[in-house]
């Protein structure tokens, strides 16, 4: 039926299924005689077992989704994986999606593939309209494809950084719609930035007949992000949305899913991929979805949402005890931000010190964002880099509730963060006192003189 089974399979059933697929590939035929340059020969038995002897990869030289006659099993694996992922995207909230495929590249390069496909449709275009998000790979995806990003600064509304849709439309008018390849928007992002106003952007794209590509990197796990995509496609235009396999399906890094509402356009993107491709990402996600089943994946989504509210309430309590505050970012369903204003005022170096302290104490994924950092990416200089704005009002710390997070992760993080904040405050206060004494002594000497 091409759907994710409601209940997950046990490991032995999954392995039996994979072995049945593998014996359909020619490299595993008894008596096979290979005289070509690509015959699925593998020198290491360990490598062969790791891939369940599915060695031929997926696709053909002209189309990553095409059936490979020498590898019927690998081709079937590819088709099944794409069907199961499509089913999961629907159950996650984008119910009208028509087509998707797994591509063996992470999100950034997958976005590049989308832009390169659009190049043939819009040969005059050289600009991509991009509401700013300080994440290098999505910025470099446009540069790598040979286009010029037009950065639209975000608008500060309360604590949140939101899409400036008026600036987007003004820039489209100034540059000319025919010179714009697409609007490149974002759903999942680090607070205090929140998902772009997809509905408004989708309407603008429809009105000006401009393609719209959405970076949905880790948005599948969020019902809010998926709802935004569904609504955007309903009221306006969304040509494709791209999501990471590792962030949404808990598999190793190296794959993404390109999905959309126009089946022929998604097929065009798959045909743009040059050559065959590794089946490893498809194999990983197939094993995972068969093992979890639809009910298992929905349970993970439910637990993630519960942990988001738990992390939010506990981080707010901790912020209050340190005279800081949890930034009010209700439109961000995954990431949270806690101010570090007092720490920054006492000693600006203490903010970055906090980040290194957390890392050495095995707290991974927490981002500490100081004020005023400047970084150049591909000859474009970002002021206030990492904060998604030139001058965000305060330094802050990020934490996220992503799929697979456990209560234990939250509790340990909060305990270690509390200790690190106390240490930083003590050291900052000590340094402040030393500076005040030093300044006082200097003043006394000047009076004596």
ZAMARGU-4260 file (C-alpha; in steps of 0.2 Angstrom, whole numbers, plus 5000, padded with zeros to 4 digits):
<rodrens>
0) 5000/5000/5000 | 5015/5011/5001 | 5010/5017/5019 | 5020/5017/5035 | 5013/5002/5045
5) 5002/5008/5060 | 5012/4997/5072 | 5031/4995/5071 | 5040/4979/5065 | 5052/4970/5076
10) 5070/4970/5071 | 5071/4952/5064 | 5056/4956/5053 | 5064/4971/5046 | 5080/4962/5043
15) 5071/4948/5034 | 5063/4961/5023 | 5079/4969/5019 | 5087/4953/5015 | 5073/4949/5003
20) 5076/4965/4994 | 5094/4962/4993 | 5093/4945/4984 | 5084/4955/4970 | 5100/4964/4966
25) 5111/4956/4953 | 5127/4957/4964 | 5119/4945/4975 | 5113/4932/4962 | 5121/4915/4963
30) 5131/4912/4948 | 5131/4931/4943 | 5145/4935/4931 | 5149/4954/4931 | 5160/4961/4917
35) 5156/4980/4919 | 5164/4994/4929 | 5151/4995/4942 | 5145/4977/4948 | 5142/4980/4966
40) 5158/4972/4972 | 5163/4976/4990 | 5180/4971/4997 | 5175/4972/5015 | 5162/4959/5022
45) 5159/4972/5036 | 5154/4985/5024 | 5143/4973/5014 | 5134/4968/5030 | 5132/4986/5036
50) 5122/4990/5020 | 5113/4973/5020 | 5122/4969/5003 | 5112/4983/4995 | 5127/4990/4985
55) 5120/4997/4969 | 5113/5013/4976 | 5098/5021/4969 | 5093/5029/4953 | 5101/5029/4936
60) 5113/5041/4928 | 5099/5052/4922 | 5087/5051/4936 | 5089/5048/4955 | 5071/5041/4955
65) 5073/5029/4940 | 5072/5010/4942 | 5089/5002/4940 | 5087/4985/4931 | 5103/4978/4939
70) 5096/4982/4956 | 5077/4978/4957 | 5079/4977/4976 | 5087/4993/4979 | 5075/5002/4967
75) 5060/4994/4976 | 5068/5000/4993 | 5069/5018/4986 | 5051/5018/4980 | 5045/5011/4996
80) 5055/5024/5006 | 5048/5038/4997 | 5031/5032/4999 | 5033/5029/5018 | 5040/5047/5020
85) 5026/5055/5010 | 5014/5046/5021 | 5023/5052/5037 | 5023/5070/5030 | 5004/5069/5028
90) 5001/5062/5045 | 5013/5076/5052 | 5001/5089/5045 | 5004/5093/5027 | 4989/5083/5020
95) 4989/5089/5002 | 5007/5086/4998 | 5008/5075/4982 | 5026/5070/4980 | 5043/5068/4989
100) 5059/5060/4987 | 5074/5056/4999 | 5090/5064/4992 | 5107/5058/4999 | 5112/5076/5003
105) 5109/5087/5019 | 5097/5101/5019 | 5109/5115/5012 | 5114/5105/4996 | 5096/5099/4994
110) 5090/5118/4994 | 5104/5121/4981 | 5097/5107/4970 | 5080/5116/4970 | 5087/5132/4965
115) 5097/5124/4951 | 5081/5116/4945 | 5072/5133/4945 | 5086/5141/4935 | 5080/5132/4919
120) 5062/5139/4922 | 5068/5157/4925 | 5084/5160/4915 | 5084/5179/4918 | 5083/5178/4937
125) 5098/5181/4947 | 5091/5186/4964 | 5084/5176/4979 | 5073/5185/4991 | 5078/5178/5009
130) 5071/5184/5025 | 5086/5183/5036 | 5091/5168/5047 | 5108/5167/5054 | 5112/5149/5049
135) 5127/5147/5036 | 5121/5132/5026 | 5104/5140/5020 | 5114/5156/5015 | 5128/5146/5006
140) 5115/5136/4997 | 5110/5151/4987 | 5128/5156/4984 | 5133/5139/4978 | 5119/5138/4966
145) 5126/5155/4958 | 5112/5167/4964 | 5113/5183/4974 | 5104/5183/4990 | 5094/5198/4994
150) 5093/5199/5013 | 5077/5205/5021 | 5080/5210/5039 | 5067/5204/5052 | 5056/5215/5062
155) 5056/5215/5081 | 5039/5213/5088 | 5040/5211/5107 | 5054/5199/5109 | 5051/5190/5093
160) 5060/5193/5076 | 5046/5191/5062 | 5046/5192/5043 | 5045/5210/5036 | 5032/5206/5022
165) 5031/5224/5017 | 5050/5224/5014 | 5049/5208/5004 | 5035/5215/4992 | 5045/5232/4991
170) 5061/5223/4985 | 5051/5212/4972 | 5044/5228/4965 | 5062/5236/4965 | 5071/5222/4957
175) 5057/5216/4945 | 5048/5199/4947 | 5056/5192/4932 | 5074/5194/4939 | 5069/5185/4955
180) 5072/5166/4956 | 5061/5163/4971 | 5057/5168/4989 | 5067/5157/5001 | 5058/5156/5017
185) 5061/5147/5034 | 5050/5138/5046 | 5061/5129/5060 | 5073/5142/5067 | 5082/5147/5083
190) 5072/5159/5095 | 5069/5173/5096 | 5067/5172/5077 | 5051/5163/5074 | 5044/5154/5058
195) 5042/5166/5043 | 5024/5172/5039 | 5022/5158/5026 | 5004/5162/5022 | 5008/5180/5018
200) 5024/5176/5008 | 5014/5162/4998 | 5001/5175/4993 | 5014/5187/4988 | 5023/5174/4977
205) 5006/5169/4969 | 5002/5187/4965 | 5019/5190/4957 | 5021/5173/4949 | 5037/5170/4959
210) 5042/5152/4965 | 5043/5149/4984 | 5055/5137/4992 | 5053/5133/5010 | 5068/5128/5022
215) 5059/5116/5034 | 5075/5109/5041 | 5068/5102/5057 | 5050/5107/5055 | 5042/5090/5052
220) 5042/5087/5071 | 5032/5102/5074 | 5013/5102/5070 | 5014/5122/5069 | 5027/5122/5056
225) 5018/5109/5046 | 5002/5118/5047 | 5010/5134/5041 | 5016/5125/5025 | 4999/5117/5023
230) 4991/5134/5024 | 5003/5143/5013 | 5000/5130/4999 | 4981/5132/5002 | 4981/5151/5001
235) 4996/5155/4989 | 5011/5147/4982 | 5024/5135/4989 | 5034/5125/4976 | 5044/5114/4987
240) 5049/5112/5005 | 5065/5103/5011 | 5068/5094/5028 | 5082/5085/5035 | 5082/5066/5039
245) 5093/5066/5054 | 5084/5081/5063 | 5066/5074/5060 | 5068/5055/5059 | 5083/5052/5071
250) 5095/5044/5058 | 5113/5048/5054 | 5117/5065/5045 | 5118/5064/5026 | 5100/5064/5019
255) 5085/5076/5016 | 5067/5075/5009 | 5062/5087/4995 | 5043/5088/4995 | 5030/5098/4986
260) 5012/5100/4980 | 5016/5099/4961 | 5021/5081/4957 | 5029/5086/4940 | 5040/5099/4948
265) 5046/5087/4961 | 5050/5075/4948 | 5060/5089/4939 | 5071/5091/4954 | 5074/5073/4955
270) 5079/5072/4937 | 5091/5087/4940 | 5102/5076/4952 | 5117/5070/4941 | 5121/5052/4942
275) 5116/5038/4954 | 5116/5040/4973 | 5119/5032/4989 | 5105/5021/4996 | 5111/5023/5014
280) 5100/5038/5019 | 5085/5029/5011 | 5089/5013/5020 | 5091/5022/5037 | 5075/5030/5036
285) 5066/5015/5029 | 5072/5004/5044 | 5067/5018/5056 | 5050/5020/5050 | 5046/5001/5049
290) 5053/4999/5066 | 5043/5014/5074 | 5027/5012/5064 | 5015/5027/5062 | 5009/5025/5080
295) 5027/5025/5086 | 5032/5041/5076 | 5016/5050/5082 | 5020/5046/5100 | 5038/5054/5097
300) 5029/5069/5091 | 5018/5070/5106 | 5032/5067/5118 | 5042/5081/5110 | 5028/5093/5112
305) 5026/5089/5130 | 5044/5091/5133 | 5044/5108/5125 | 5031/5114/5138 | 5041/5106/5152
310) 5057/5114/5146 | 5048/5131/5144 | 5041/5131/5162 | 5057/5125/5170 | 5068/5137/5161
315) 5057/5151/5165 | 5059/5147/5184 | 5078/5146/5182 | 5078/5163/5173 | 5068/5171/5187
320) 5080/5165/5200 | 5095/5173/5191 | 5086/5189/5188 | 5084/5185/5169 | 5069/5181/5159
325) 5063/5168/5147 | 5060/5178/5131 | 5042/5178/5125 | 5042/5169/5108 | 5025/5160/5107
330) 5027/5158/5088 | 5042/5147/5089 | 5036/5129/5093 | 5054/5121/5095 | 5067/5133/5101
335) 5067/5144/5117 | 5078/5159/5122 | 5083/5165/5140 | 5090/5182/5142 | 5108/5185/5148
340) 5107/5203/5151 | 5113/5204/5169 | 5128/5193/5164 | 5132/5204/5149 | 5131/5220/5159
345) 5143/5214/5172 | 5156/5207/5160 | 5153/5205/5141 | 5166/5190/5141 | 5155/5181/5153
350) 5142/5177/5140 | 5154/5168/5129 | 5162/5160/5144 | 5145/5153/5149 | 5144/5144/5132
355) 5161/5136/5134 | 5157/5131/5152 | 5142/5122/5146 | 5151/5113/5132 | 5165/5107/5143
360) 5151/5100/5155 | 5144/5090/5141 | 5129/5101/5137 | 5127/5100/5119 | 5115/5110/5108
365) 5113/5125/5119 | 5118/5141/5110 | 5125/5156/5119 | 5122/5172/5108 | 5132/5188/5113
370) 5128/5205/5107 | 5136/5214/5093 | 5146/5199/5085 | 5151/5202/5066 | 5154/5188/5054
375) 5157/5188/5035 | 5150/5173/5025 | 5154/5172/5007 | 5159/5191/5006 | 5142/5196/5015
380) 5145/5204/5032 | 5131/5200/5045 | 5130/5212/5060 | 5124/5204/5076 | 5127/5187/5068
385) 5118/5172/5076 | 5105/5183/5083 | 5096/5186/5066 | 5096/5205/5068 | 5109/5219/5067
390) 5105/5225/5085 | 5095/5212/5096 | 5092/5221/5113 | 5101/5208/5124 | 5112/5193/5124
395) 5103/5176/5126 | 5105/5157/5127 | 5095/5145/5116 | 5089/5128/5121 | 5077/5117/5110
400) 5065/5103/5113 | 5068/5092/5098 | 5062/5075/5093 | 5069/5061/5105 | 5072/5073/5120
405) 5069/5065/5137 | 5064/5073/5154 | 5081/5067/5160 | 5090/5078/5146 | 5080/5094/5152
410) 5083/5091/5171 | 5102/5088/5169 | 5103/5103/5157 | 5094/5115/5170 | 5105/5108/5184
415) 5121/5112/5175 | 5115/5128/5168 | 5111/5134/5186 | 5129/5130/5192 | 5137/5138/5177
420) 5127/5154/5179 | 5131/5155/5197 | 5150/5153/5193 | 5149/5166/5180 | 5140/5178/5191
425) 5153/5176/5205 | 5168/5178/5193 | 5160/5193/5184 | 5156/5202/5201 | 5174/5198/5207
430) 5181/5206/5191 | 5169/5221/5193 | 5175/5224/5211 | 5193/5223/5205 | 5190/5236/5191
435) 5181/5247/5203 | 5196/5247/5216 | 5208/5249/5202 | 5198/5264/5196 | 5197/5271/5214
440) 5216/5270/5217 | 5219/5278/5200 | 5207/5293/5205 | 5216/5294/5222 | 5233/5295/5214
445) 5227/5309/5202 | 5220/5319/5217 | 5237/5317/5226 | 5246/5323/5210
</rodrens>
